[in-house]
């Protein structure tokens, strides 16, 4: 009975992940081309797999749930294109030549979201990788307001997913150099 409830919870989480992805993709297509799109894409698309992955019941489930959310986002964008939308996958910030790398990146955000639940340095490192991915945008030529948003979002992510100020300091201390390394070695950001 308890096992049945556990697996029913997993199925509900998977269905909710897909639904949230579809809704996020539809909303993203509505705001594409506006100033809101600078914030919505990529930062809302970053937070969705993070939250979905963090709420998963295992690391494999977090990868699957994040995959479903990303597939939902892409399907919604394709539906908008099919009904005469003009932005295609550009509204998601991807080009067809790098779509696999971006998809893997979004799925990894979900997995890292789950790994932040681990105690100690493992969880701190997962939070640092997430914040570092955000900090990588500091090295892009973006408006100052976006840089402030990136720093605030990175701090909020770390404070939200890690317990205690020591974990916060460890994660943020590692995140900024990681952001520089991610920008330097992986020039394909969330906004390709």
Secondary structure, DSSP 8 states (H G I E B T S, - for coil): -HHHHHHHHHHHHHHHHHHHHHHHHHHHHHHTTSTHHHHIIIIIHHHHHHHHHHTSSSHHHHHHHHHHHHHHHHHHHHHHHHTT-S-GGGGGT--GGGHHHHHHHHHHHHHHHHHTTS-THHHHHHHHHHHHHHHGGGGS---HHHHHHHHHHHHHHHHHHS-SHHHHHHHHHHHHHHHHHHHHH----S--
